[in-house]
Amino acid sequence: MAAVSDPFAAAKLIVVKVGSSLIVDAKTGTARREWLKSLCADIAGLKREGKQVILVSSGAIALGRWVLGLHDGLLRLEESQAAAAAGQVRLAGAYAEMFRAEGFAAAQLLLTLDDTEERRRYLNARATLKALLDLNAVPVINENDTVATAEIRFGDNDRLSARVASMIEADLLVLLSDIDGLYTADPSRDADAIHIPEVSAITPEIEAMAGGSISGVGRGGMEAKLVAAKIATGAGCEVVISMGKTPGPIAAVRRGARATWFFADASPAAARKRWLAGVLHPQGALFIDDGAAAALRQGKSLLPAGVKRIDGRFERGDAVVVYDQDGHEIARGLIAYNAADAERIAGKRSLEIEAILGYRGRDEIIHRDDLAMTDGSR
């Protein structure tokens, strides 16, 4: 990565994660507005270069607890949820204002980890994100702390950002931190700690270098960031952990500021196809005609018109196997309709879907992004 003048040059889709300790002044409980403006300016600069950017932002609870007078001590679950509700309004308003000044619309999404792991909700969240990116907006994601239970005790937006990066097939995940990357030990406690600029694989030795969060504001820490890096690189997304405290933190990394880069062994698309092809428990099967099979081998989506028969009981987002007319498996993928609706539109043109089902669904019964060939053709 050091050989590249701008390490962001090849990235087309970038996820940026920022933590509470960067957004909120721990002494006053207010947002660090000038710093936030610099972050939004950095993101706007990436977008003007034609890159797509998603922002995963903590800070709602840290802001809201001051608004509600919950200044000291650990919060009970219901207090955390109340603080999240009060703080999220202010956080979203700040982002809307600052991105508007840069000429871009901000859009808020509140997610839980389940939204990125349960397939039907995953498809809905991904479709919304892609639509927002196509509309040139900046999606701003936070964990849905107002209703989360287990997530609020365990959760950290490092892991959520990695799930989002995996879901949307991002090229790069930027984890802005209160430290400039990974060290062999906690540098605030060990003067001999050595900075590690590059990590090609997250081994047990690398994991042992992580410590707990010491910021007093966030819930992450280096351990959470390594978990996130492991998730993201496994999905083909490169990761950088860099110092976020200074103004213009993304621009600083692009200029060569010290950071730790984690490399992936495959592209996001290749990693996703590998996962789809390896699904162990498909819920159903589709039998398609020769024309549809040829289209899939050319990298196209599966349309309802090419489906001859459907077996199994499955829901939207479940994994299914695709067979040709001779009964040979040729692909696996995530289906866009449940079994009942799929049976009704099988063999029909996409233009007829709305009239048949009474709602406008997807034109594809399996989109090419959700499909992997298993017959060796691609």
VOBA-1610 file (N, C-alpha, C; in pm, whole numbers, padded with zeros to 5 digits, always signed):
BEGIN
Met+00083-00120+00000Met+00000+00000+00000Met+00086+00125+00000Ala+00206+00120+00059Ala+00291+00236+00066Ala+00338+00281-00071Ala+00340+00189-00169Ala+00386+00222-00302Ala+00284+00303-00380Val+00163+00310-00333Val+00057+00383-00401Val+00051+00523-00344Ser+00055+00626-00431Ser+00057+00764-00384Ser-00071+00799-00307Asp-00184+00754-00358Asp-00311+00772-00288Asp-00369+00635-00261Pro-00368+00590-00137Pro-00416+00454-00108Pro-00565+00436-00131Phe-00639+00545-00152Phe-00781+00536-00180Phe-00810+00532-00330Ala-00708+00540-00412Ala-00728+00559-00556Ala-00815+00451-00620Ala-00792+00326-00584Ala-00862+00216-00650Ala-00998+00187-00588Ala-01028+00246-00472Ala-01153+00216-00403Ala-01269+00293-00466Lys-01373+00221-00503Lys-01493+00283-00561Lys-01605+00300-00458Leu-01610+00209-00362Leu-01713+00213-00258Leu-01644+00202-00123Ile-01662+00304-00040Ile-01588+00316+00086Ile-01687+00329+00202Val-01661+00256+00309Val-01736+00270+00433Val-01644+00335+00535Val-01691+00442+00597Val-01614+00513+00699Val-01685+00499+00833Lys-01612+00455+00934Lys-01671+00442+01067Lys-01604+00539+01162Val-01686+00612+01238Val-01634+00707+01335Val-01699+00681+01470Gly-01617+00685+01575Gly-01665+00651+01708Gly-01706+00770+01793Ser-01768+00741+01906Ser-01820+00844+01995Ser-01711+00937+02046Ser-01593+00883+02077Ser-01488+00965+02136Ser-01437+01070+02040Leu-01458+01050+01910Leu-01418+01150+01812Leu-01526+01256+01792Ile-01650+01217+01806Ile-01763+01305+01777Ile-01799+01393+01896Val-01789+01338+02016Val-01842+01406+02136Val-01727+01451+02226Asp-01732+01576+02268Asp-01638+01628+02366Asp-01673+01570+02501Ala-01583+01490+02557Ala-01611+01419+02681Ala-01634+01514+02799Lys-01581+01636+02793Lys-01595+01729+02905Lys-01728+01804+02903Thr-01779+01830+02783Thr-01902+01910+02772Thr-02022+01829+02723Gly-01997+01712+02665Gly-02107+01631+02612Gly-02167+01686+02485Thr-02099+01779+02421Thr-02148+01838+02296Thr-02068+01786+02178Ala-02125+01802+02059Ala-02059+01755+01938Ala-01939+01844+01905Arg-01835+01783+01855Arg-01716+01857+01808Arg-01745+01902+01665Arg-01816+02012+01653Arg-01872+02054+01524Arg-01765+02084+01419Glu-01659+02150+01456Glu-01557+02183+01356Glu-01492+02056+01302Trp-01471+01961+01392Trp-01414+01833+01346Trp-01514+01761+01255Leu-01640+01761+01293Leu-01743+01697+01210Leu-01750+01761+01072Lys-01738+01894+01068Lys-01737+01961+00938Lys-01622+01914+00852Ser-01506+01894+00913Ser-01390+01849+00836Ser-01409+01706+00786Leu-01472+01623+00868Leu-01502+01486+00824Leu-01597+01487+00706Cys-01704+01565+00716Cys-01802+01573+00607Cys-01739+01631+00481Ala-01647+01726+00497Ala-01576+01782+00381Ala-01490+01675+00315Asp-01424+01592+00396Asp-01344+01481+00341Asp-01431+01386+00260Ile-01546+01349+00317Ile-01637+01256+00248Ile-01691+01319+00121Ala-01726+01447+00128Ala-01774+01517+00009Ala-01667+01518-00099Gly-01541+01534-00059Gly-01432+01530-00156Gly-01422+01396-00226Leu-01439+01288-00151Leu-01438+01154-00212Leu-01552+01141-00312Lys-01669+01190-00276Lys-01784+01179-00364Lys-01764+01261-00492Arg-01701+01375-00481Arg-01677+01455-00601Arg-01579+01387-00697Glu-01502+01293-00644Glu-01413+01215-00729Glu-01484+01096-00792Gly-01613+01082-00764Gly-01690+00973-00821Gly-01698+00850-00734Lys-01650+00858-00611Lys-01655+00744-00521Lys-01786+00746-00443Gln-01834+00629-00404Gln-01952+00618-00320Gln-01907+00596-00175Val-01973+00664-00082Val-01929+00659+00057Val-02049+00636+00148Ile-02032+00546+00245Ile-02129+00523+00351Ile-02061+00556+00483Leu-02130+00629+00568Leu-02076+00667+00699Leu-02148+00589+00808Val-02072+00520+00891Val-02126+00452+01009Val-02080+00532+01130Ser-02175+00590+01201Ser-02141+00687+01305Ser-02200+00650+01440Ser-02115+00645+01540Ser-02161+00636+01679Ser-02191+00776+01728Gly-02220+00789+01857Gly-02234+00921+01916Gly-02369+00954+01974Ala-02474+00879+01938Ala-02608+00915+01984Ala-02620+00905+02136Ile-02576+00796+02194Ile-02588+00780+02339Ile-02501+00881+02412Ala-02379+00901+02361Ala-02288+00996+02425Ala-02343+01138+02424Leu-02410+01176+02316Leu-02474+01308+02310Leu-02600+01313+02397Gly-02683+01209+02385Gly-02813+01210+02450Gly-02807+01204+02601Arg-02706+01138+02657Arg-02701+01128+02803Arg-02681+01265+02867Trp-02611+01355+02799Trp-02594+01490+02852Trp-02722+01570+02837Val-02789+01551+02727Val-02916+01622+02705Val-03015+01587+02815Leu-03015+01461+02857Leu-03111+01414+02958Leu-03056+01422+03100Gly-02938+01478+03116Gly-02882+01493+03250Gly-02823+01366+03308Leu-02792+01268+03221Leu-02734+01141+03268Leu-02582+01147+03253His-02518+01236+03329His-02378+01268+03305His-02283+01160+03354Asp-02312+01099+03467Asp-02213+01016+03533Asp-02257+00871+03545Gly-02158+00783+03549Gly-02182+00644+03578Gly-02234+00563+03460Leu-02245+00431+03484Leu-02297+00341+03383Leu-02447+00360+03371Leu-02497+00348+03249Leu-02640+00366+03226Leu-02711+00231+03229Arg-02833+00231+03286Arg-02918+00113+03273Arg-02965+00102+03129Leu-03013-00016+03090Leu-03055-00039+02952Leu-03156+00065+02906Glu-03260+00089+02988Glu-03363+00184+02946Glu-03309+00327+02939Glu-03209+00359+03021Glu-03147+00490+03014Glu-03063+00504+02887Ser-02995+00397+02849Ser-02918+00398+02724Ser-03011+00418+02604Gln-03123+00350+02608Gln-03219+00363+02498Gln-03276+00504+02491Ala-03306+00562+02607Ala-03358+00699+02610Ala-03252+00798+02561Ala-03128+00776+02603Ala-03019+00864+02560Ala-02999+00853+02409Ala-03008+00732+02355Ala-02994+00714+02211Ala-03102+00790+02135Ala-03225+00785+02186Ala-03335+00854+02120Ala-03313+01005+02119Ala-03268+01060+02232Ala-03245+01204+02240Ala-03124+01245+02158Gly-03019+01165+02162Gly-02896+01201+02092Gly-02903+01183+01943Gln-02980+01083+01897Gln-02985+01055+01754Gln-03044+01173+01676Val-03141+01242+01735Val-03200+01358+01670Val-03093+01464+01643Arg-03011+01489+01743Arg-02907+01590+01728Arg-02797+01546+01633Leu-02760+01421+01641Leu-02654+01371+01553Leu-02698+01374+01407Ala-02819+01326+01380Ala-02869+01326+01243Ala-02883+01468+01190Gly-02930+01559+01275Gly-02945+01698+01233Gly-02812+01761+01197Ala-02709+01729+01274Ala-02576+01785+01245Ala-02524+01734+01111Tyr-02539+01605+01086Tyr-02493+01550+00958Tyr-02573+01607+00841Ala-02704+01619+00857Ala-02786+01674+00749Ala-02741+01815+00714Glu-02716+01895+00816Glu-02674+02034+00796Glu-02537+02041+00726Met-02444+01959+00773Met-02307+01969+00722Met-02293+01911+00582Phe-02363+01804+00553Phe-02357+01750+00416Phe-02434+01840+00320Arg-02541+01902+00367Arg-02615+01996+00282Arg-02524+02112+00240Ala-02442+02158+00333Ala-02348+02266+00302Ala-02246+02225+00197Glu-02221+02095+00188Glu-02127+02042+00088Glu-02197+02006-00042Gly-02329+02019-00045Gly-02403+01991-00167Gly-02457+01851-00180Phe-02463+01777-00068Phe-02511+01640-00071Phe-02620+01618+00033Ala-02713+01529+00002Ala-02817+01492+00098Ala-02765+01381+00188Ala-02797+01390+00316Ala-02767+01283+00410Ala-02894+01204+00437Ala-02880+01074+00455Ala-02996+00988+00483Ala-02961+00897+00599Gln-03049+00890+00696Gln-03022+00812+00817Gln-03081+00672+00808Leu-03001+00571+00846Leu-03048+00434+00861Leu-03008+00385+00998Leu-03103+00331+01073Leu-03075+00271+01202Leu-03085+00121+01187Leu-02976+00052+01212Leu-02969-00093+01191Leu-02926-00163+01319Thr-02961-00290+01328Thr-02901-00380+01426Thr-02820-00482+01349Leu-02741-00558+01420Leu-02663-00662+01353Leu-02753-00762+01281Asp-02872-00786+01337Asp-02964-00879+01273Asp-03003-00833+01132Asp-03007-00701+01112Asp-03043-00648+00981Asp-02938-00680+00876Thr-02816-00708+00920Thr-02710-00740+00825Thr-02680-00889+00818Glu-02744-00968+00905Glu-02716-01112+00908Glu-02835-01198+00871Glu-02957-01154+00903Glu-03077-01229+00867Glu-03111-01196+00722Arg-03121-01297+00636Arg-03115-01275+00492Arg-03225-01183+00438Arg-03348-01198+00485Arg-03455-01115+00429Arg-03435-00968+00465Arg-03399-00942+00590Arg-03373-00804+00630Arg-03246-00752+00563Tyr-03152-00840+00545Tyr-03027-00806+00476Tyr-03055-00755+00335Leu-03141-00824+00263Leu-03173-00782+00126Leu-03241-00646+00125Asn-03331-00623+00219Asn-03399-00494+00226Asn-03301-00381+00257Ala-03213-00404+00355Ala-03116-00301+00393Ala-03021-00273+00278Arg-02974-00377+00211Arg-02880-00357+00100Arg-02947-00282-00015Ala-03071-00316-00046Ala-03142-00248-00154Ala-03159-00100-00123Thr-03190-00068+00003Thr-03205+00072+00042Thr-03073+00146+00029Leu-02965+00085+00075Leu-02834+00148+00065Leu-02794+00172-00080Lys-02817+00073-00164Lys-02780+00089-00305Lys-02862+00199-00370Ala-02991+00208-00336Ala-03074+00314-00392Ala-03024+00451-00349Leu-02987+00465-00223Leu-02936+00593-00174Leu-02805+00630-00243Leu-02718+00532-00262Leu-02592+00560-00330Leu-02615+00599-00475Asp-02708+00532-00539Asp-02741+00567-00678Asp-02798+00708-00688Leu-02863+00754-00582Leu-02921+00888-00579Leu-02821+00993-00529Asn-02696+00951-00512Asn-02585+01040-00474Asn-02599+01096-00334Ala-02672+01026-00248Ala-02684+01067-00109Ala-02572+01004-00027Val-02557+01051+00096Val-02461+00992+00190Val-02541+00917+00297Pro-02546+00785+00292Pro-02614+00710+00399Pro-02534+00721+00529Val-02601+00758+00636Val-02539+00766+00768Val-02605+00660+00855Ile-02527+00562+00897Ile-02580+00446+00968Ile-02536+00451+01114Asn-02629+00418+01201Asn-02596+00397+01341Asn-02670+00272+01388Glu-02621+00213+01495Glu-02692+00100+01554Glu-02823+00149+01612Asn-02927+00068+01600Asn-03059+00107+01648Asn-03069+00085+01798Asp-02997+00169+01872Asp-02987+00153+02017Asp-03117+00179+02091Thr-03212+00247+02028Thr-03337+00279+02098Thr-03422+00155+02123Val-03401+00049+02044Val-03481-00072+02062Val-03394-00195+02083Ala-03261-00181+02067Ala-03173-00297+02080Ala-03167-00341+02226Thr-03145-00471+02245Thr-03130-00523+02381Thr-02990-00585+02395Ala-02973-00705+02341Ala-02839-00767+02348Ala-02737-00680+02276Glu-02780-00615+02164Glu-02686-00535+02086Glu-02629-00420+02168Ile-02711-00363+02252Ile-02666-00245+02325Ile-02564-00282+02431Arg-02568-00405+02480Arg-02471-00449+02579Arg-02344-00498+02512Phe-02359-00566+02400Phe-02243-00621+02331Phe-02192-00526+02225Gly-02287-00455+02161Gly-02265-00397+02030Gly-02155-00294+02022Asp-02098-00283+01906Asp-02005-00177+01874Asp-02019-00150+01725Asn-02002-00026+01688Asn-02020+00010+01549Asn-01902-00031+01461Asp-01791-00073+01522Asp-01683-00130+01441Asp-01734-00256+01370Arg-01794-00344+01448Arg-01845-00468+01390Arg-01960-00440+01294Leu-02048-00348+01330Leu-02158-00314+01242Leu-02106-00258+01110Ser-02004-00174+01116Ser-01948-00118+00992Ser-01889-00226+00904Ala-01830-00327+00964Ala-01775-00438+00886Ala-01885-00518+00819Arg-01996-00538+00891Arg-02110-00609+00832Arg-02169-00529+00716Val-02175-00398+00733Val-02225-00313+00624Val-02131-00321+00505Ala-02001-00313+00530Ala-01903-00321+00421Ala-01915-00453+00346Ser-01937-00562+00420Ser-01955-00692+00358Ser-02084-00697+00278Met-02191-00645+00336Met-02322-00650+00273Met-02325-00573+00142Ile-02258-00458+00138Ile-02266-00370+00023Ile-02151-00392-00074Glu-02060-00487-00039Glu-01942-00520-00121Glu-01851-00399-00138Ala-01818-00336-00025Ala-01728-00221-00027Ala-01585-00265-00057Asp-01508-00173-00113Asp-01368-00199-00142Asp-01279-00167-00022Leu-01323-00070+00059Leu-01238-00021+00167Leu-01323+00019+00287Leu-01280-00023+00406Leu-01342+00017+00532Leu-01240+00100+00609Val-01277+00223+00643Val-01191+00314+00718Val-01242+00321+00861Leu-01161+00276+00956Leu-01197+00280+01097Leu-01119+00394+01162Leu-01185+00509+01178Leu-01122+00624+01242Leu-01121+00602+01393Ser-01005+00617+01453Ser-00987+00579+01592Ser-00920+00691+01670Asp-00901+00668+01800Asp-00824+00761+01881Asp-00679+00717+01892Ile-00638+00629+01800Ile-00501+00582+01791Ile-00470+00559+01643Asp-00344+00570+01605Asp-00309+00566+01463Asp-00279+00426+01412Gly-00350+00327+01465Gly-00335+00192+01413Gly-00305+00091+01522Leu-00260-00024+01478Leu-00232-00137+01568Leu-00086-00133+01614Tyr-00067-00157+01742Tyr+00067-00166+01802Tyr+00085-00306+01862Thr+00209-00341+01887Thr+00237-00470+01949Thr+00184-00476+02092Ala+00161-00361+02151Ala+00102-00351+02285Ala+00037-00213+02294Asp-00033-00188+02403Asp-00097-00059+02422Asp+00012+00048+02440Pro+00026+00142+02344Pro+00136+00239+02353Pro+00121+00338+02468Ser-00002+00352+02521Ser-00019+00442+02635Ser+00031+00380+02765Arg+00058+00249+02761Arg+00103+00179+02881Arg+00239+00113+02863Asp+00283+00100+02738Asp+00409+00031+02711Asp+00491+00118+02615Ala+00597+00178+02667Ala+00680+00267+02585Ala+00752+00193+02474Asp+00762+00062+02485Asp+00831-00017+02383Asp+00738-00071+02275Ala+00610-00033+02281Ala+00514-00082+02181Ala+00555-00033+02041Ile+00543-00121+01945Ile+00585-00091+01807Ile+00462-00085+01716His+00456+00019+01635His+00345+00034+01540His+00359-00068+01427Ile+00246-00125+01385Ile+00244-00224+01276Ile+00174-00162+01156Pro+00246-00132+01048Pro+00184-00061+00935Pro+00097-00148+00846Glu+00127-00277+00836Glu+00052-00363+00746Glu+00028-00499+00810Val-00091-00554+00784Val-00125-00688+00832Val-00183-00766+00716Ser-00116-00874+00679Ser-00163-00956+00566Ser-00262-01063+00609Ala-00258-01099+00738Ala-00351-01199+00791Ala-00367-01176+00940Ile-00491-01188+00989Ile-00517-01165+01131Ile-00500-01298+01205Thr-00381-01319+01255Thr-00344-01442+01324Thr-00372-01429+01474Pro-00364-01539+01548Pro-00380-01529+01694Pro-00278-01433+01756Glu-00158-01426+01698Glu-00057-01335+01750Glu-00099-01189+01732Ile-00160-01160+01616Ile-00211-01024+01592Ile-00326-00994+01688Glu-00416-01089+01706Glu-00530-01068+01795Glu-00485-01042+01938Ala-00376-01105+01979Ala-00327-01089+02116Ala-00275-00948+02144Met-00248-00874+02039Met-00198-00737+02057Met-00306-00638+02096Ala-00434-00674+02078Ala-00544-00582+02104Ala-00573-00571+02253Gly-00611-00451+02296Gly-00650-00429+02435Gly-00791-00375+02440Gly-00841-00340+02558Gly-00975-00288+02573Gly-00981-00139+02545Ser-01103-00088+02534Ser-01125+00054+02510Ser-01090+00132+02636Ile-01014+00242+02620Ile-00977+00325+02735Ile-01024+00468+02716Ser-01109+00494+02615Ser-01152+00631+02588Ser-01252+00682+02691Gly-01329+00591+02752Gly-01431+00631+02848Gly-01559+00678+02784Val-01563+00685+02651Val-01683+00731+02581Val-01739+00621+02493Gly-01655+00556+02415Gly-01702+00454+02322Gly-01709+00317+02384Arg-01752+00220+02302Arg-01766+00082+02351Arg-01678-00014+02272Gly-01587+00039+02189Gly-01515-00046+02096Gly-01379-00089+02147Gly-01274-00012+02111Gly-01141-00052+02145Gly-01077-00130+02032Met-00946-00157+02045Met-00873-00224+01937Met-00923-00367+01914Glu-00967-00433+02019Glu-01019-00569+02002Glu-01138-00569+01906Ala-01230-00474+01925Ala-01347-00464+01836Ala-01304-00432+01693Lys-01201-00350+01680Lys-01155-00313+01546Lys-01091-00432+01475Leu-01021-00516+01548Leu-00965-00636+01486Leu-01075-00734+01445Val-01179-00745+01526Val-01293-00828+01487Val-01354-00775+01358Ala-01370-00643+01351Ala-01425-00580+01231Ala-01335-00605+01111Ala-01205-00591+01130Ala-01110-00612+01020Ala-01117-00756+00970Lys-01135-00849+01061Lys-01143-00990+01022Lys-01269-01017+00939Ile-01381-00958+00980Ile-01507-00973+00905Ile-01493-00912+00766Ala-01442-00790+00761Ala-01436-00717+00635Ala-01337-00779+00537Thr-01219-00813+00583Thr-01121-00873+00491Thr-01168-01008+00441Gly-01242-01080+00526Gly-01299-01207+00481Gly-01400-01190+00369Ala-01458-01069+00361Ala-01553-01038+00255Ala-01486-00968+00136Gly-01354-00962+00138Gly-01281-00902+00026Gly-01259-00753+00036Cys-01284-00697+00154Cys-01273-00552+00173Cys-01146-00520+00251Glu-01063-00430+00199Glu-00946-00388+00272Glu-00988-00294+00385Val-00905-00288+00490Val-00939-00210+00609Val-00819-00126+00648Val-00846-00003+00692Val-00741+00081+00749Val-00789+00135+00882Ile-00705+00123+00985Ile-00728+00185+01115Ile-00636+00305+01122Ser-00694+00423+01142Ser-00613+00544+01139Ser-00657+00642+01246Met-00572+00740+01274Met-00602+00842+01373Met-00714+00931+01324Gly-00816+00950+01407Gly-00929+01030+01366Gly-00940+01164+01435Lys-00857+01190+01536Lys-00875+01310+01618Lys-00846+01439+01543Thr-00751+01436+01451Thr-00712+01558+01383Thr-00816+01598+01279Pro-00827+01727+01249Pro-00920+01772+01143Pro-00882+01709+01009Gly-00984+01682+00927Gly-00959+01621+00797Gly-00893+01485+00808Pro-00950+01393+00887Pro-00882+01266+00916Pro-00865+01176+00793Ile-00960+01181+00700Ile-00948+01097+00580Ile-00842+01155+00487Ala-00843+01285+00470Ala-00742+01349+00387Ala-00602+01319+00440Ala-00589+01313+00573Ala-00458+01285+00633Ala-00409+01146+00594Val-00497+01048+00598Val-00458+00912+00559Val-00417+00908+00412Arg-00491+00980+00330Arg-00460+00982+00187Arg-00325+01046+00161Arg-00283+01135+00249Arg-00152+01200+00233Arg-00040+01117+00293Gly-00075+01002+00352Gly+00030+00914+00403Gly+00047+00913+00552Ala-00051+00965+00628Ala-00041+00960+00773Ala-00030+00816+00821Arg+00037+00797+00931Arg+00060+00661+00982Arg-00072+00593+01015Ala-00082+00468+00975Ala-00204+00390+00994Ala-00167+00244+00981Thr-00263+00158+01009Thr-00244+00014+00987Thr-00342-00033+00881Trp-00287-00097+00778Trp-00368-00148+00666Trp-00380-00299+00677Phe-00502-00349+00659Phe-00531-00492+00659Phe-00574-00531+00518Phe-00509-00631+00461Phe-00532-00666+00322Phe-00623-00788+00309Ala-00706-00788+00204Ala-00795-00900+00175Ala-00731-00988+00068Asp-00768-01117+00068Asp-00709-01208-00029Asp-00796-01228-00152Ala-00905-01153-00163Ala-00992-01161-00280Ala-01069-01031-00292Ser-01126-01004-00408Ser-01209-00886-00426Ser-01342-00908-00354Pro-01415-00799-00324Pro-01546-00817-00260Pro-01640-00905-00341Ala-01644-00886-00472Ala-01733-00966-00556Ala-01694-01114-00552Ala-01564-01142-00560Ala-01518-01280-00558Ala-01546-01346-00424Ala-01527-01271-00315Ala-01554-01326-00183Ala-01701-01358-00166Arg-01786-01269-00215Arg-01930-01292-00204Arg-01973-01413-00286Lys-01922-01427-00407Lys-01955-01541-00492Lys-01910-01671-00425Arg-01794-01667-00363Arg-01742-01786-00294Arg-01835-01826-00181Trp-01885-01725-00106Trp-01979-01755+00003Trp-02109-01813-00052Leu-02163-01753-00156Leu-02288-01801-00213Leu-02273-01945-00264Ala-02162-01971-00332Ala-02142-02105-00388Ala-02129-02210-00279Gly-02086-02168-00160Gly-02063-02264-00053Gly-02178-02279+00045Val-02295-02220+00015Val-02410-02234+00104Val-02442-02381+00128Leu-02447-02424+00253Leu-02461-02567+00285Leu-02605-02615+00288His-02699-02528+00320His-02837-02573+00338His-02934-02489+00257Pro-02934-02504+00125Pro-03032-02432+00043Pro-03174-02475+00078Gln-03270-02384+00067Gln-03407-02409+00108Gln-03499-02451-00005Gly-03450-02446-00129Gly-03535-02481-00241Gly-03455-02497-00368Ala-03526-02522-00477Ala-03460-02545-00605Ala-03542-02484-00718Leu-03472-02431-00818Leu-03534-02378-00939Leu-03478-02454-01059Phe-03566-02494-01148Phe-03525-02560-01272Phe-03552-02463-01386Ile-03451-02438-01468Ile-03460-02333-01568Ile-03437-02389-01709Asp-03479-02314-01810Asp-03462-02359-01948Asp-03322-02327-01999Asp-03293-02375-02120Asp-03159-02359-02175Asp-03122-02213-02198Gly-03220-02133-02238Gly-03193-01992-02261Gly-03152-01920-02134Ala-03221-01950-02026Ala-03187-01889-01898Ala-03051-01936-01850Ala-03022-02065-01870Ala-02892-02118-01828Ala-02779-02049-01905Ala-02800-02028-02033Ala-02699-01959-02114Ala-02680-01816-02065Ala-02790-01750-02028Ala-02782-01613-01979Ala-02703-01606-01848Leu-02725-01702-01759Leu-02651-01704-01633Leu-02502-01722-01659Arg-02467-01805-01753Arg-02325-01828-01784Arg-02260-01705-01846Gln-02341-01613-01895Gln-02290-01487-01949Gln-02287-01377-01843Gly-02319-01413-01719Gly-02315-01316-01611Gly-02442-01237-01590Lys-02553-01283-01646Lys-02679-01210-01634Lys-02762-01264-01517Ser-02867-01190-01483Ser-02957-01231-01375Ser-03054-01337-01425Leu-03118-01404-01330Leu-03221-01502-01364Leu-03357-01434-01361Leu-03423-01431-01474Leu-03556-01371-01485Leu-03664-01477-01469Pro-03783-01438-01424Pro-03891-01535-01406Pro-03924-01613-01534Ala-03910-01549-01649Ala-03947-01613-01775Ala-03871-01742-01800Gly-03749-01754-01746Gly-03669-01872-01772Gly-03689-01985-01674Val-03776-01967-01575Val-03797-02069-01472Val-03908-02164-01513Lys-03878-02293-01515Lys-03975-02394-01557Lys-04045-02460-01439Arg-03972-02476-01327Arg-04031-02546-01213Arg-03965-02499-01085Ile-04041-02503-00976Ile-03990-02461-00845Ile-04020-02570-00743Asp-03921-02606-00664Asp-03938-02704-00557Asp-03899-02642-00424Gly-03964-02686-00318Gly-03925-02643-00183Gly-04013-02531-00131Arg-04001-02506-00003Arg-04073-02398+00063Arg-03969-02302+00118Phe-03963-02186+00064Phe-03860-02091+00104Phe-03920-01951+00112Glu-03849-01864+00181Glu-03887-01725+00195Glu-03793-01636+00116Arg-03835-01514+00094Arg-03750-01418+00026Arg-03615-01406+00098Gly-03508-01414+00021Gly-03375-01403+00078Gly-03311-01536+00111Asp-03387-01646+00105Asp-03329-01777+00130Asp-03239-01820+00015Ala-03147-01910+00046Ala-03059-01965-00056Ala-03130-02079-00130Val-03116-02081-00262Val-03174-02188-00344Val-03070-02237-00444Val-03094-02358-00494Val-03009-02417-00597Val-03078-02400-00732Val-03000-02372-00834Val-03054-02358-00969Val-03004-02475-01054Tyr-03098-02547-01117Tyr-03065-02661-01201Tyr-03103-02630-01347Asp-03030-02690-01439Asp-03069-02679-01579Asp-03177-02782-01610Gln-03219-02788-01736Gln-03329-02877-01774Gln-03295-03024-01757Asp-03165-03056-01755Asp-03123-03195-01739Asp-03101-03232-01593Gly-03130-03140-01502Gly-03116-03170-01360Gly-02976-03152-01306His-02890-03082-01380His-02753-03057-01333His-02749-02923-01259Glu-02687-02922-01142Glu-02673-02796-01069Glu-02579-02703-01144Ile-02624-02579-01163Ile-02536-02482-01231Ile-02510-02358-01147Ala-02593-02332-01044Ala-02573-02209-00966Ala-02643-02219-00831Arg-02608-02128-00742Arg-02677-02108-00615Arg-02693-01957-00593Gly-02800-01920-00525Gly-02821-01778-00504Gly-02928-01749-00402Leu-02948-01621-00375Leu-03051-01574-00282Leu-03172-01527-00363Ile-03286-01588-00338Ile-03404-01562-00420Ile-03477-01437-00372Ala-03535-01364-00466Ala-03600-01236-00436Ala-03748-01249-00402Tyr-03801-01371-00406Tyr-03944-01393-00378Tyr-03960-01518-00291Asn-04069-01525-00217Asn-04097-01648-00145Asn-04150-01753-00242Ala-04163-01876-00196Ala-04198-01987-00285Ala-04333-01966-00354Ala-04431-01920-00278Ala-04565-01903-00335Ala-04564-01800-00448Asp-04499-01687-00426Asp-04495-01583-00528Asp-04407-01626-00646Ala-04298-01696-00616Ala-04211-01743-00723Ala-04284-01839-00816Glu-04367-01925-00759Glu-04444-02018-00841Glu-04544-01943-00930Arg-04600-01835-00880Arg-04699-01760-00958Arg-04637-01686-01076Ile-04512-01642-01060Ile-04452-01565-01169Ile-04358-01648-01256Ala-04335-01774-01219Ala-04246-01859-01299Ala-04297-01870-01442Gly-04207-01848-01537Gly-04242-01854-01679Gly-04304-01727-01733Lys-04323-01627-01650Lys-04387-01502-01692Lys-04281-01395-01719Arg-04320-01295-01796Arg-04231-01183-01821Arg-04227-01091-01700Ser-04114-01024-01683Ser-04098-00934-01569Ser-04204-00824-01569Leu-04248-00782-01687Leu-04349-00677-01697Leu-04484-00720-01638Glu-04504-00851-01625Glu-04631-00902-01574Glu-04634-00919-01423Ile-04520-00902-01356Ile-04510-00932-01213Ile-04611-00853-01131Glu-04619-00723-01154Glu-04707-00640-01073Glu-04853-00681-01088Ala-04894-00712-01210Ala-05033-00752-01233Ala-05063-00886-01167Ile-04967-00975-01164Ile-04988-01108-01107Ile-04988-01104-00955Leu-04890-01033-00896Leu-04873-01035-00751Leu-04944-00921-00679Gly-04978-00817-00752Gly-05042-00703-00689Gly-04945-00604-00629Tyr-04816-00625-00650Tyr-04714-00529-00606Tyr-04597-00536-00703Arg-04520-00430-00706Arg-04407-00426-00797Arg-04284-00481-00728Gly-04248-00603-00757Gly-04128-00663-00701Gly-04009-00640-00791Arg-03906-00717-00769Arg-03786-00705-00853Arg-03811-00769-00989Asp-03746-00717-01091Asp-03757-00776-01225Asp-03693-00914-01228Glu-03592-00935-01144Glu-03517-01062-01143Glu-03566-01152-01031Ile-03573-01278-01058Ile-03608-01371-00951Ile-03484-01400-00866Ile-03366-01397-00929Ile-03237-01394-00858Ile-03148-01294-00931His-03109-01188-00863His-03022-01090-00925His-02880-01147-00938Arg-02810-01104-01040Arg-02675-01158-01064Arg-02580-01132-00948Asp-02603-01023-00871Asp-02518-00997-00754Asp-02541-01098-00643Asp-02657-01165-00647Asp-02692-01263-00543Asp-02679-01405-00595Leu-02604-01426-00701Leu-02596-01557-00764Leu-02452-01594-00794Ala-02417-01719-00769Ala-02283-01769-00798Ala-02295-01897-00881Met-02222-01903-00990Met-02221-02024-01073Met-02143-02133-01001Thr-02194-02256-01006Thr-02127-02368-00941Thr-02088-02477-01040Asp-02108-02448-01171Asp-02071-02549-01271Asp-01936-02517-01336Gly-01865-02419-01278Gly-01733-02385-01331Gly-01735-02292-01450Ser-01852-02240-01486Ser-01860-02157-01609Ser-01812-02016-01580Arg-01821-01968-01454Arg-01774-01834-01422Arg-01708-01835-01284
//
